[in-house]
């Protein structure tokens, strides 16, 4: 059995939280209202690791979702050290890329489901591979909007990019989330000619909850009970490559891992996803587990996980990697030494290059027939 690849990335994540300064006179200096979130992070950070998890957060759950700008399931200074909307310059779209926003790709729960498409401006002389990005946020929060920036680089390598929404757990429980993702894949195949997509070269990626859904897309091809009825039933929903960034793959193992037992509680994201506690709904959990469906015909997987992830245990990536290897599926596991649940380590050039190389090799122009 192939051993996991280990990356020694020694740069530590040093997050300095802002503090509130007071004048020396009897009258305190005017308080900047933008300091309140920093104070909350300092107050709720029980283990003083520079981040506040959903379990540590003492405020309303909806406030956590609003403050968690990047949808990674943690609050750190990076969620607050941003210009105000008024001062923030719009992110410039590269001249060779165009974006089509809020394209309806199907129906879920009686409403339209939307995706943003990121396309090369220059017409291609042949159909292009497609990379679909699925956002994280504990299946409870997050947005497709952040995926536009995520996709720009690979689109410049002659890909079509799509960043999709799915129904969150506050709107519908599982399997709504995977049904919506599969509907998006079917839509892209149904409209392959319109967007110049090669229907046999569709890759999918995601982080955290998005990694879970990406992995589930990769392992559950042909599982009729997960397809849903959102539209385009005459199309396939299989994918040809998967990039799984620290996604849960076995919820039953997850909630019993020492140090992560809080995910078995009634308020946990996993409970909200299933509509009941994992250990009391084992059949539902197995249905949601990507590892349940692993088989020899699964596409290649690239799996990345921080060795110090305190939100999703690394054993989730190790488990699906082992299952894929046993099934004979091409797969790589990279445990990033010292990295947590997302964070700057995953934006390092060598990590981004690893994902790019994988996509080019498996579905890009470097792919072998």
C-alpha positions in Angstrom: 0.0 0.0 0.0 1.3 3.4 -0.9 2.3 5.6 2.0 0.9 9.1 2.4 3.0 12.0 1.2 4.1 14.2 4.1 4.9 17.9 3.5 7.0 19.6 6.1 5.7 23.2 6.0 7.4 24.8 9.0 5.9 28.3 8.9 3.7 28.6 11.9 0.3 30.2 11.8 0.7 33.3 14.0 -2.5 35.2 14.5 -2.3 38.3 16.6 -5.7 39.5 17.8 -6.2 43.2 18.1 -6.8 44.7 21.5 -8.7 47.7 22.5 -6.6 50.7 23.5 -7.7 53.2 26.1 -6.4 56.7 26.7 -4.7 57.7 30.0 -7.2 60.5 30.8 -10.3 59.9 32.9 -12.5 60.0 29.8 -11.9 56.9 27.7 -11.0 57.3 24.0 -13.9 56.8 21.6 -14.5 53.1 21.1 -14.2 51.9 17.5 -17.3 49.7 17.0 -15.3 47.5 14.7 -13.3 46.3 17.7 -16.2 44.4 19.1 -15.6 41.3 17.0 -12.0 41.2 18.1 -13.1 41.4 21.7 -15.5 38.5 21.1 -12.8 36.3 19.6 -10.5 37.1 22.6 -13.3 36.3 25.1 -14.6 33.1 23.5 -11.2 31.6 22.6 -11.1 29.2 25.5 -7.9 27.3 24.6 -6.1 30.5 23.4 -5.1 29.0 20.0 -6.0 32.2 18.2 -9.3 30.9 16.8 -12.9 30.4 17.9 -14.8 27.3 16.8 -18.5 27.1 16.5 -18.5 25.1 19.8 -16.5 27.8 21.6 -18.6 30.7 20.3 -20.9 32.1 22.9 -23.1 34.3 20.7 -26.1 33.4 18.5 -25.4 30.8 15.8 -26.6 33.2 13.1 -24.0 35.7 14.2 -21.2 33.1 13.9 -22.4 32.4 10.3 -22.3 36.1 9.5 -18.9 36.7 11.0 -17.3 33.6 9.4 -16.6 35.3 6.2 -14.6 32.5 4.5 -17.0 29.7 5.7 -14.2 27.6 7.2 -16.0 27.0 10.5 -13.7 29.1 12.6 -13.3 32.8 13.6 -9.9 34.3 13.5 -8.5 37.8 12.9 -8.5 37.1 9.2 -12.3 37.2 9.3 -12.2 40.8 10.6 -9.1 42.5 9.3 -10.7 43.7 6.1 -11.5 47.1 4.8 -15.1 48.2 5.0 -17.3 47.5 2.0 -17.1 51.2 1.2 -13.3 51.3 1.2 -12.7 47.8 -0.3 -11.7 47.9 -3.9 -13.5 45.4 -6.1 -11.5 42.3 -6.9 -10.4 42.8 -10.5 -11.3 40.0 -12.9 -8.3 39.2 -15.2 -8.7 40.5 -18.7 -8.7 37.0 -20.2 -11.5 35.7 -17.9 -15.3 36.5 -17.9 -17.9 35.7 -15.2 -21.5 34.8 -15.7 -23.2 35.2 -12.3 -26.3 33.5 -10.9 -27.0 31.1 -13.6 -29.9 28.9 -12.7 -28.9 25.2 -12.9 -31.9 23.5 -11.3 -34.6 23.4 -8.6 -34.2 22.4 -4.9 -36.9 22.7 -2.3 -39.2 24.7 -4.7 -36.6 27.4 -5.5 -34.0 28.1 -8.1 -30.4 26.9 -7.5 -27.7 29.1 -8.8 -24.1 28.9 -9.9 -21.4 31.4 -11.1 -19.5 30.4 -14.2 -15.9 31.5 -14.7 -15.0 31.3 -18.4 -12.0 32.0 -20.6 -12.7 35.0 -22.9 -10.7 33.6 -25.7 -12.7 30.9 -27.7 -11.2 27.5 -27.6 -10.9 25.3 -30.6 -12.1 22.2 -28.7 -14.2 21.5 -25.6 -12.5 22.3 -22.3 -12.3 20.5 -19.0 -14.5 21.8 -16.2 -13.7 22.4 -12.6 -16.6 22.7 -10.1 -16.0 24.3 -6.7 -18.2 23.5 -3.7 -17.9 25.9 -0.7 -17.6 24.9 2.9 -19.3 26.2 6.1 -20.4 23.1 8.0 -23.3 22.6 5.6 -24.8 25.5 7.6 -23.3 28.6 6.0 -21.0 29.8 3.2 -21.6 31.0 -0.3 -20.7 30.2 -3.8 -19.3 33.8 -4.2 -15.8 32.9 -2.8 -15.3 30.3 -5.4 -14.9 32.8 -8.2 -11.5 33.8 -7.0 -10.7 30.1 -6.3 -11.3 29.3 -9.9 -9.7 32.2 -11.8 -6.2 30.6 -11.9 -7.3 27.2 -13.2 -9.6 28.9 -15.8 -6.5 30.6 -17.2 -5.1 27.1 -17.8 -8.0 26.6 -20.3 -10.7 25.3 -18.0 -14.3 26.2 -17.5 -15.0 27.0 -13.8 -18.3 26.7 -11.9 -18.9 27.6 -8.3 -22.2 26.3 -7.0 -24.7 26.8 -4.2 -26.6 24.0 -2.5 -29.3 24.0 0.1 -27.9 24.5 3.6 -28.9 22.3 6.6 -31.2 25.1 7.9 -33.2 24.8 4.8 -33.1 21.0 4.2 -31.4 18.0 5.7 -29.3 15.4 3.8 -29.5 14.3 1.0 -30.6 17.7 -0.3 -27.0 18.9 -0.4 -25.6 16.1 -2.6 -28.8 16.1 -4.7 -28.1 19.8 -5.6 -24.4 19.1 -6.3 -25.4 16.2 -8.6 -28.0 18.4 -10.3 -25.2 21.0 -11.0 -23.1 18.4 -12.7 -26.0 17.2 -14.8 -26.8 20.8 -15.8 -23.2 21.3 -17.0 -23.4 18.2 -19.1 -26.8 19.2 -20.6 -25.3 22.6 -21.5 -21.9 21.4 -22.5 -22.1 22.8 -26.1 -23.2 26.2 -24.8 -20.3 26.5 -22.4 -17.8 24.5 -24.5 -17.3 21.8 -21.9 -15.9 18.3 -22.4 -18.5 16.1 -20.7 -15.9 13.4 -20.0 -13.5 15.8 -18.2 -15.3 17.2 -15.2 -13.4 17.6 -11.9 -14.8 18.7 -8.6 -13.2 20.2 -5.5 -14.2 21.7 -2.2 -13.1 22.5 1.3 -14.5 21.2 4.7 -18.2 20.5 4.1 -17.5 21.2 0.4 -14.7 18.6 0.5 -17.2 16.1 1.9 -19.6 16.8 -0.9 -16.8 16.7 -3.5 -15.7 13.3 -2.2 -19.3 12.1 -2.2 -19.7 13.1 -5.8 -16.5 11.1 -6.5 -17.6 7.9 -4.9 -21.4 7.8 -5.4 -21.7 7.7 -9.2 -24.8 5.7 -10.1 -26.3 5.8 -6.7 -29.9 6.6 -7.7 -31.2 7.5 -4.2 -28.7 10.5 -4.1 -29.6 12.0 -7.5 -32.7 13.9 -6.5 -35.2 15.5 -9.0 -33.8 18.9 -9.5 -33.6 18.6 -13.3 -31.6 17.2 -16.3 -32.4 13.6 -15.3 -31.2 12.4 -18.7 -27.6 13.4 -17.9 -24.9 11.7 -15.8 -23.6 13.1 -12.5 -20.3 11.3 -12.4 -17.0 13.2 -12.2 -13.5 12.4 -13.4 -11.3 13.8 -10.6 -11.7 15.0 -7.0 -9.8 17.5 -4.9 -10.9 17.0 -1.2 -9.6 19.6 1.2 -10.1 18.4 4.8 -13.6 17.1 4.3 -15.4 14.7 6.6 -15.7 11.2 5.0 -17.0 9.0 7.9 -19.3 10.8 10.3 -19.6 7.8 12.6 -15.8 7.6 13.1 -15.6 11.4 13.2 -17.9 12.0 16.2 -16.2 9.2 18.2 -12.7 10.5 17.7 -11.2 11.6 21.0 -11.2 15.4 21.2 -14.0 15.7 18.6 -16.9 14.3 20.6 -18.7 17.6 20.6 -19.7 16.8 17.0 -22.1 14.2 18.4 -24.1 16.8 20.3 -27.6 18.0 19.2 -26.2 21.4 18.2 -23.4 20.2 16.0 -23.2 20.8 12.2 -23.3 17.0 11.7 -26.5 16.7 13.7 -28.1 19.5 11.7 -27.0 18.0 8.4 -28.7 14.6 9.2 -31.6 16.0 11.2 -30.6 14.0 14.2 -27.5 13.0 16.2 -25.1 10.9 14.2 -24.9 8.0 16.7 -28.7 7.8 16.9 -29.1 7.9 13.1 -26.5 5.4 11.9 -28.2 4.6 8.6 -28.5 8.2 7.7 -24.9 8.8 8.6 -23.7 5.8 6.4 -25.8 7.2 3.5 -24.0 10.6 3.9 -20.5 9.0 4.2 -18.3 9.2 1.0 -16.4 6.2 2.3 -19.6 4.1 2.1 -19.5 4.1 -1.7 -15.8 3.7 -2.5 -15.2 1.3 -5.4 -12.7 0.4 -8.0 -14.3 2.7 -10.7 -13.9 5.9 -8.6 -12.0 8.8 -10.2 -8.5 9.9 -9.0 -8.5 11.7 -5.6 -6.2 14.4 -4.3 -6.7 14.7 -0.5 -5.2 17.5 1.6 -5.5 17.8 5.4 -3.8 19.8 8.1 -2.1 17.7 10.7 -3.3 20.0 13.4 -6.9 20.3 12.3 -9.1 20.8 15.4 -12.4 20.9 13.5 -12.2 17.8 11.2 -9.8 15.2 12.5 -7.1 14.1 10.0 -8.3 10.5 10.4 -11.2 11.5 8.0 -8.8 11.9 5.1 -6.6 9.0 6.2 -9.7 6.7 6.2 -10.9 7.5 2.7 -7.3 7.4 1.4 -6.9 3.9 2.8 -10.3 2.8 1.3 -9.4 4.2 -2.1 -6.0 2.5 -2.0 -7.6 -0.8 -1.1 -10.0 -0.4 -4.0 -7.1 0.3 -6.4 -8.1 3.9 -7.0 -5.4 6.4 -7.9 -5.2 8.6 -4.8 -2.8 10.9 -3.0 -2.9 12.0 0.6 -0.9 15.0 1.8 -0.9 15.8 5.5 0.3 19.3 5.9 2.4 19.5 9.0 1.3 22.0 11.5 -1.7 23.3 9.5 -5.1 23.6 11.0 -8.6 23.6 9.4 -7.8 25.7 6.3 -5.8 28.8 6.9 -2.8 30.4 5.1 -0.9 27.1 4.7 -3.4 26.0 2.1 -2.7 29.2 0.1 1.0 28.6 -0.2 2.3 28.4 -3.7 3.4 24.8 -3.4 0.0 23.7 -2.2 -1.8 25.5 -5.0 0.7 24.1 -7.5 0.0 20.6 -6.3 -3.7 21.1 -7.0 -3.1 22.6 -10.4 -0.7 19.8 -11.4 -3.3 17.2 -10.3 -6.1 18.8 -12.4 -3.9 19.3 -15.4 -2.8 15.7 -15.3 -6.2 14.1 -14.6 -8.6 16.1 -16.7 -6.6 18.9 -18.3 -4.6 19.0 -21.5 -1.9 16.9 -19.9 -4.4 14.1 -19.2 -3.8 10.8 -21.0 -6.8 9.3 -22.8 
